[in-house]
């Protein structure tokens, strides 16, 4: 599915201004802090494509919460562009409040420049520097670096004491339609929700050339432990993805089409 901007079906390709890239690169190397919300506004304003923010009035004007957003992804419009739209909207909704702190993967695998592979260690270094600059959290993959992951989770919990945090439960798996999040992400969300912070579902997709970001009603997932940790993990993952899916047009429901229908959750528009 490719969005277009007017005659000729020209793909929308979001780009960052060169001055922003240069300042960001220098601060990454120096380890200096930056505002992701301010950078987001600068990047979005530099792109001519229309955007639509819906349901922002559902976001609490104070306190903390956990943004859970689908991992909408295509060449030219990446999940971090969607995160930029969310961060910018939240900064306008909550002036003077701490910015949202995003969690993201600590590395990519099987990526390269042409035939030359990029070592995962290089991604880990770059993403750790990015996390430092924006005060984000780089989450190591579950199957490796378990001690580092525990440290990252504690940092995410500390962030939640003072600021909203944001995650994309599907991880790197999704494109445009919803997919099942990796095992363990439900337990992670349950851990965060036990701190008393509600989940704030957010859906991002494209309506033609328009990037749409829709905020849903905050909710607390069921974190009761019945049937073991695997049952808890599955239940929370499904509950979160259904909440996100109900904000999306049905063509984006993907793997959750049947579950959203059985939950009685028709989307706000079809």
C-alpha positions as CSV (number, residue, x, y, z in Angstrom):
1,X,0.0,0.0,0.0
2,X,1.6,3.3,-1.1
3,X,0.4,6.7,-0.4
4,X,0.4,9.3,-3.1
5,X,0.4,13.1,-3.3
6,X,-1.7,14.3,-6.2
7,X,-1.4,13.5,-9.9
8,X,1.1,11.0,-11.1
9,X,1.1,8.8,-7.9
10,X,4.3,10.3,-6.6
11,X,5.2,8.5,-3.4
12,X,5.4,10.6,-0.2
13,X,9.0,10.5,1.1
14,X,9.5,12.1,4.4
15,X,13.0,13.6,4.8
16,X,14.9,15.5,7.5
17,X,16.4,19.0,6.7
18,X,20.2,18.8,6.3
19,X,20.8,21.3,9.1
20,X,18.7,19.1,11.5
21,X,20.7,16.0,10.5
22,X,24.0,17.8,10.9
23,X,23.1,19.2,14.4
24,X,21.8,15.8,15.4
25,X,25.0,14.0,14.2
26,X,27.2,16.4,16.1
27,X,25.2,16.1,19.3
28,X,25.1,12.3,19.0
29,X,28.9,12.2,18.8
30,X,29.3,14.7,21.7
31,X,26.6,13.0,23.8
32,X,24.6,16.3,24.1
33,X,20.9,16.2,25.0
34,X,18.3,17.2,22.4
35,X,14.5,17.6,22.4
36,X,12.8,15.0,20.3
37,X,9.6,17.0,20.3
38,X,11.4,20.0,18.9
39,X,13.3,18.0,16.3
40,X,10.0,16.3,15.4
41,X,8.3,19.6,14.7
42,X,11.2,20.7,12.6
43,X,11.3,17.6,10.5
44,X,7.5,17.5,10.0
45,X,7.3,21.2,9.1
46,X,10.0,20.6,6.5
47,X,7.8,18.1,4.6
48,X,4.9,19.3,2.5
49,X,2.6,16.3,3.1
50,X,-0.7,16.7,4.9
51,X,-1.2,15.3,8.4
52,X,-4.3,14.9,10.6
53,X,-4.3,14.4,14.3
54,X,-7.5,13.0,15.8
55,X,-8.6,12.4,19.4
56,X,-5.9,14.4,21.0
57,X,-8.5,15.6,23.5
58,X,-8.5,12.1,24.9
59,X,-4.9,12.5,26.1
60,X,-4.6,13.5,29.8
61,X,-3.2,17.0,30.2
62,X,-1.1,15.9,33.2
63,X,0.2,12.8,34.8
64,X,1.8,9.8,33.1
65,X,0.6,7.1,30.7
66,X,2.0,4.5,28.3
67,X,1.5,5.2,24.5
68,X,1.1,1.9,22.6
69,X,1.2,2.5,18.8
70,X,1.1,0.3,15.8
71,X,4.4,-0.1,13.8
72,X,3.2,1.5,10.6
73,X,6.1,1.2,8.1
74,X,6.9,1.6,4.5
75,X,9.7,3.1,2.4
76,X,9.6,6.9,2.8
77,X,7.4,6.8,5.9
78,X,8.9,5.0,8.9
79,X,7.6,4.3,12.4
80,X,9.9,7.1,13.7
81,X,8.0,9.5,11.5
82,X,4.8,8.4,13.2
83,X,6.5,8.8,16.6
84,X,7.5,12.3,15.6
85,X,3.9,13.2,14.9
86,X,2.9,11.7,18.3
87,X,5.6,13.5,20.2
88,X,4.8,16.8,18.5
89,X,1.1,16.5,19.2
90,X,1.7,15.6,22.8
91,X,4.0,18.6,23.3
92,X,1.3,20.9,22.1
93,X,-1.3,19.2,24.2
94,X,0.8,19.2,27.3
95,X,3.0,22.4,27.3
96,X,5.5,22.5,30.1
97,X,5.1,18.7,30.9
98,X,7.9,16.2,30.4
99,X,8.3,14.8,26.9
100,X,7.3,11.3,26.0
101,X,10.2,8.9,26.3
102,X,10.2,6.2,23.6
103,X,11.5,2.7,23.8
104,X,12.9,1.1,20.7
105,X,15.0,-1.8,19.6
106,X,18.7,-1.8,20.4
107,X,19.8,-3.2,17.1
108,X,18.9,-4.2,13.5
109,X,19.9,-7.5,12.0
110,X,20.4,-8.6,8.4
111,X,20.8,-5.0,7.2
112,X,23.4,-3.7,4.8
113,X,24.6,-1.2,2.3
114,X,24.2,-3.0,-1.0
115,X,26.1,-6.3,-0.6
116,X,28.0,-5.1,2.5
117,X,26.4,-6.2,5.8
118,X,26.2,-3.8,8.7
119,X,27.3,-5.4,12.0
120,X,24.6,-5.4,14.7
121,X,27.2,-4.1,17.1
122,X,27.3,-0.9,15.0
123,X,23.5,-0.5,15.3
124,X,23.8,-1.1,19.1
125,X,26.4,1.7,19.4
126,X,24.4,4.2,17.3
127,X,21.1,3.4,19.0
128,X,22.6,3.7,22.4
129,X,24.0,7.1,21.5
130,X,20.6,8.1,20.2
131,X,18.9,7.0,23.4
132,X,21.4,9.1,25.4
133,X,20.7,12.2,23.3
134,X,16.9,12.0,23.5
135,X,16.8,10.2,26.9
136,X,15.0,7.2,25.3
137,X,15.4,3.5,26.1
138,X,17.0,1.1,23.7
139,X,15.6,-2.4,24.6
140,X,17.9,-5.3,23.8
141,X,16.3,-8.3,22.1
142,X,14.9,-10.9,24.5
143,X,17.1,-13.7,23.3
144,X,20.4,-11.9,24.0
145,X,21.9,-9.6,26.5
146,X,19.4,-10.4,29.2
147,X,21.2,-8.4,31.9
148,X,21.3,-5.4,29.6
149,X,17.5,-5.8,29.0
150,X,16.8,-5.9,32.7
151,X,18.7,-2.6,33.2
152,X,16.8,-1.1,30.3
153,X,13.5,-2.2,31.8
154,X,14.4,-0.6,35.1
155,X,15.2,2.6,33.3
156,X,11.9,2.5,31.5
157,X,10.1,2.1,34.8
158,X,12.0,5.1,36.2
159,X,11.0,7.2,33.3
160,X,7.3,6.4,33.9
161,X,7.6,7.9,37.4
162,X,7.7,11.4,35.8
163,X,7.0,11.2,32.1
164,X,4.9,9.3,29.6
165,X,6.6,6.5,27.8
166,X,5.9,5.1,24.3
167,X,6.3,1.7,22.7
168,X,5.3,-0.1,19.5
169,X,4.4,-3.6,20.7
170,X,4.7,-5.2,17.3
171,X,8.5,-4.4,17.2
172,X,10.1,-4.6,13.8
173,X,7.6,-7.1,12.4
174,X,4.8,-5.0,11.0
175,X,4.4,-3.0,7.8
176,X,0.9,-1.6,7.4
177,X,-1.4,-4.3,8.7
178,X,-1.4,-5.3,12.3
179,X,0.7,-8.4,13.3
180,X,1.1,-10.3,16.5
181,X,3.7,-8.7,18.8
182,X,6.7,-10.9,19.9
183,X,6.2,-13.1,23.0
184,X,7.1,-11.2,26.1
185,X,5.8,-7.8,25.1
186,X,2.5,-8.4,26.9
187,X,4.4,-9.1,30.2
188,X,6.4,-5.9,29.6
189,X,3.2,-3.8,29.2
190,X,1.7,-5.6,32.2
191,X,4.7,-4.7,34.3
192,X,4.5,-1.0,33.3
193,X,0.7,-0.9,33.8
194,X,1.0,-2.3,37.4
195,X,2.6,1.1,38.2
196,X,-0.8,2.6,37.8
197,X,-0.2,4.3,34.5
198,X,-3.0,3.8,31.9
199,X,-2.3,2.6,28.3
200,X,-3.0,5.3,25.7
201,X,-3.7,3.5,22.3
202,X,-2.6,5.4,19.2
203,X,-3.1,4.3,15.6
204,X,-1.1,5.7,12.6
205,X,-1.9,5.1,9.0
206,X,-2.3,6.9,5.7
207,X,-5.4,8.2,4.0
208,X,-4.1,8.9,0.5
209,X,-1.3,11.3,1.0
210,X,-2.4,12.2,4.6
211,X,-0.6,10.8,7.6
212,X,-3.4,10.2,10.2
213,X,-2.6,9.8,13.9
214,X,-5.6,8.9,16.0
215,X,-5.6,8.8,19.9
216,X,-8.0,6.5,21.6
217,X,-9.4,6.4,25.2
218,X,-6.8,5.5,27.9
219,X,-7.4,2.1,29.6
220,X,-5.9,-0.2,32.2
221,X,-5.3,-3.7,30.9
222,X,-6.2,-6.8,32.9
223,X,-3.0,-7.8,34.7
224,X,-4.4,-10.6,36.8
225,X,-2.2,-13.7,36.8
226,X,-4.4,-16.6,35.8
227,X,-3.0,-19.6,33.9
228,X,0.6,-18.6,34.2
229,X,2.9,-15.9,32.7
230,X,2.3,-17.1,29.1
231,X,-1.5,-16.6,29.5
232,X,-0.9,-13.1,30.9
233,X,1.4,-12.2,28.0
234,X,-1.1,-13.4,25.4
235,X,-4.0,-11.7,27.1
236,X,-2.3,-8.3,27.4
237,X,-0.9,-8.4,23.9
238,X,-4.4,-9.2,22.4
239,X,-6.1,-6.5,24.5
240,X,-3.6,-3.9,23.4
241,X,-3.6,-4.8,19.8
242,X,-7.5,-4.8,19.7
243,X,-7.5,-1.3,21.3
244,X,-5.1,-0.1,18.6
245,X,-7.0,-1.9,15.9
246,X,-10.3,-0.3,16.8
247,X,-8.8,3.1,15.9
248,X,-7.8,1.9,12.4
249,X,-9.8,1.4,9.3
250,X,-10.6,-2.3,8.8
251,X,-8.1,-2.7,5.9
252,X,-5.3,-2.4,8.5
253,X,-6.6,-4.9,11.0
254,X,-4.3,-7.6,9.6
255,X,-3.8,-10.6,12.0
256,X,-6.4,-9.1,14.4
257,X,-9.3,-8.9,12.1
258,X,-11.3,-11.8,13.6
259,X,-10.5,-10.8,17.2
260,X,-11.5,-7.2,16.7
261,X,-14.8,-8.3,15.1
262,X,-15.5,-10.8,17.9
263,X,-14.8,-8.1,20.5
264,X,-17.6,-6.0,19.0
265,X,-15.0,-3.3,18.2
266,X,-16.0,-1.8,14.9
267,X,-13.6,1.0,14.1
268,X,-14.6,4.7,14.3
269,X,-14.6,4.7,10.5
270,X,-14.4,1.9,7.9
